[in-house]
Amino acid sequence: MKNFLMLTMIIILTSCGLGDKEKQEAKQEDRIEQSDEKTTLPIAKESWRGWKPPKQVNGYTLTYYETDPFSSKNLYSASLRYEKGGVKVPITIVDGSTGKGTAEIRQHREFAEKELNHESSFGYEKTVDYNGTNAREEYLNATKQYLIRFLYKNRYGVSVKSKAPSSEELWELIEGLQSNELEK
């Protein structure tokens, strides 16, 4: 009877994975690999809040700017909007160097790695390379709206959404943001 109970306990522990050291080590390695996605140190809060986008870029005027609009610990983000005439260009930038940031920009990371080229009567969704930046660009015919998402410096998730006349005009605005100032 004692051997039967001992055998039953071993079977239960093994089937739950508690008795299998190799399985536990493999799970631990998976967790380490996932956490290694963020290989850079988080930006200092003062540096993040000290970044100021330019007030004018290619005829667009900065009409709104806020750092950390979500007021979340361990998530550094910026929300800004440029306008020219009746065209508004909201832009969101998220620092992916923290745990929350990594989760927030996971989709941007995927966009940087996957190729896509789909077009229909609704619009298009494609992977584009703009001056070395791999991005996902979408256009919806019904709303005449562009959505551009990409990973900047393998760290920042950037999303731009607008009814601008062309995606080229949006890319020129993106280039003028002086994002390299975030690095300092």
C-alpha positions as CSV (number, residue, x, y, z in Angstrom):
1,M,0.0,0.0,0.0
2,K,2.9,2.4,0.9
3,N,4.5,1.7,-2.5
4,F,1.2,2.3,-4.2
5,L,0.8,5.7,-2.6
6,M,4.4,6.6,-3.4
7,L,4.0,5.6,-7.0
8,T,0.7,7.6,-7.3
9,M,2.5,10.7,-5.9
10,I,5.3,10.3,-8.4
11,I,2.9,10.0,-11.3
12,I,0.9,13.1,-10.1
13,L,4.1,15.2,-9.7
14,T,5.5,14.1,-13.0
15,S,2.2,14.7,-14.9
16,C,2.0,18.3,-13.4
17,G,5.6,19.0,-14.5
18,L,6.7,19.5,-10.9
19,G,8.9,16.5,-10.9
20,D,10.5,17.0,-14.3
21,K,13.6,19.2,-13.8
22,E,14.3,19.4,-17.6
23,K,10.8,20.8,-18.3
24,Q,11.3,23.4,-15.6
25,E,14.7,24.4,-16.9
26,A,13.2,24.7,-20.5
27,K,10.4,26.9,-19.2
28,Q,12.9,29.1,-17.4
29,E,15.0,29.4,-20.6
30,D,11.9,30.5,-22.5
31,R,11.2,33.2,-19.9
32,I,14.8,34.4,-20.1
33,E,14.6,34.6,-23.9
34,Q,11.4,36.5,-23.8
35,S,12.8,39.0,-21.3
36,D,15.9,39.5,-23.4
37,E,13.7,41.2,-26.1
38,K,14.5,44.5,-24.2
39,T,18.2,44.7,-24.4
40,T,18.5,48.4,-23.8
41,L,18.2,50.3,-20.5
42,P,15.1,52.4,-19.9
43,I,15.5,56.0,-20.7
44,A,15.9,58.4,-17.8
45,K,12.5,60.0,-16.9
46,E,14.1,63.5,-17.2
47,S,15.5,62.7,-20.6
48,W,12.2,61.4,-21.8
49,R,10.3,64.4,-20.5
50,G,13.0,66.7,-21.8
51,W,12.5,65.7,-25.4
52,K,10.7,68.4,-27.3
53,P,9.4,67.8,-30.9
54,P,9.9,70.7,-33.3
55,K,7.1,73.3,-33.4
56,Q,7.1,73.3,-37.2
57,V,7.8,70.5,-39.6
58,N,7.3,70.7,-43.4
59,G,4.5,73.2,-43.1
60,Y,2.8,71.3,-40.2
61,T,2.4,73.0,-36.8
62,L,2.7,71.2,-33.4
63,T,-0.7,71.7,-31.8
64,Y,-0.6,69.1,-29.0
65,Y,2.2,67.5,-27.1
66,E,2.2,65.4,-23.9
67,T,4.7,63.0,-22.4
68,D,3.3,60.0,-20.5
69,P,-0.3,60.7,-21.4
70,F,-1.2,57.3,-19.9
71,S,0.4,58.2,-16.5
72,S,1.7,54.6,-16.1
73,K,4.7,53.6,-14.2
74,N,7.3,51.9,-16.3
75,L,5.7,53.1,-19.6
76,Y,7.3,56.1,-21.2
77,S,5.2,57.4,-24.1
78,A,4.5,60.6,-25.9
79,S,1.4,61.8,-27.7
80,L,1.6,64.6,-30.2
81,R,-0.4,66.1,-33.0
82,Y,0.6,68.2,-36.0
83,E,-1.8,70.2,-38.1
84,K,-1.7,71.9,-41.5
85,G,-4.9,73.3,-42.9
86,G,-7.6,70.8,-42.1
87,V,-5.2,67.9,-41.9
88,K,-4.4,66.5,-38.4
89,V,-1.6,64.0,-37.8
90,P,-1.7,62.3,-34.4
91,I,1.5,60.5,-33.5
92,T,2.2,58.2,-30.6
93,I,5.7,57.2,-29.5
94,V,6.3,54.4,-26.9
95,D,9.7,53.5,-25.4
96,G,9.9,49.7,-25.5
97,S,12.8,49.4,-23.1
98,T,10.7,48.6,-20.0
99,G,8.5,45.6,-19.4
100,K,5.3,47.5,-20.1
101,G,6.9,49.2,-23.1
102,T,8.0,45.9,-24.6
103,A,4.4,44.6,-24.4
104,E,3.1,47.8,-25.9
105,I,5.4,47.7,-29.0
106,R,5.2,44.0,-29.6
107,Q,3.1,44.6,-32.7
108,H,5.6,47.2,-34.0
109,R,8.4,44.6,-33.6
110,E,6.4,42.1,-35.6
111,F,5.9,44.7,-38.3
112,A,9.6,45.1,-38.6
113,E,10.1,41.4,-39.2
114,K,7.2,40.3,-41.4
115,E,6.6,41.1,-45.1
116,L,3.0,41.9,-46.2
117,N,1.5,43.1,-49.4
118,H,-2.3,43.0,-49.6
119,E,-4.5,45.2,-51.7
120,S,-8.3,45.1,-52.2
121,S,-11.2,47.5,-52.9
122,F,-11.0,48.5,-49.2
123,G,-7.4,49.8,-49.5
124,Y,-4.0,48.3,-48.9
125,E,-1.8,47.0,-46.2
126,K,1.9,46.5,-47.0
127,T,5.4,46.4,-45.6
128,V,7.5,49.3,-46.8
129,D,11.1,50.3,-46.4
130,Y,11.5,54.0,-46.0
131,N,15.2,55.1,-45.8
132,G,16.1,51.9,-44.0
133,T,13.0,51.8,-41.7
134,N,10.9,48.7,-42.2
135,A,7.2,49.8,-41.5
136,R,3.6,48.7,-41.9
137,E,1.7,51.1,-44.0
138,E,-2.1,50.9,-44.3
139,Y,-4.6,52.9,-46.3
140,L,-8.4,52.7,-46.0
141,N,-10.3,53.9,-49.1
142,A,-13.6,54.5,-47.1
143,T,-12.0,56.9,-44.6
144,K,-9.1,58.0,-46.9
145,Q,-6.8,57.5,-43.9
146,Y,-3.2,56.3,-43.6
147,L,-1.8,54.4,-40.7
148,I,1.9,54.0,-40.5
149,R,3.5,51.9,-37.7
150,F,7.2,51.1,-37.3
151,L,10.0,50.4,-34.8
152,Y,12.5,53.2,-34.5
153,K,16.1,52.3,-33.4
154,N,14.8,48.8,-32.4
155,R,13.4,50.5,-29.3
156,Y,10.6,53.0,-29.9
157,G,7.2,52.0,-31.3
158,V,5.9,54.8,-33.5
159,S,2.3,55.1,-34.8
160,V,1.1,57.8,-37.2
161,K,-2.6,58.1,-38.3
162,S,-3.9,60.7,-40.7
163,K,-5.9,61.8,-43.7
164,A,-2.9,63.5,-45.2
165,P,-2.7,63.8,-49.0
166,S,-0.1,61.1,-49.3
167,S,2.0,58.7,-47.3
168,E,5.1,60.4,-48.6
169,E,4.0,63.6,-46.9
170,L,3.6,61.7,-43.6
171,W,7.1,60.2,-44.0
172,E,8.6,63.6,-44.5
173,L,6.9,64.7,-41.3
174,I,8.2,61.7,-39.4
175,E,11.7,62.4,-40.6
176,G,11.5,66.0,-39.3
177,L,10.6,65.0,-35.8
178,Q,14.2,64.9,-34.6
179,S,13.6,61.6,-32.9
180,N,17.4,61.2,-32.7
181,E,17.2,63.7,-29.8
182,L,15.6,60.9,-27.7
183,E,18.9,59.1,-27.7
184,K,20.6,61.8,-25.7
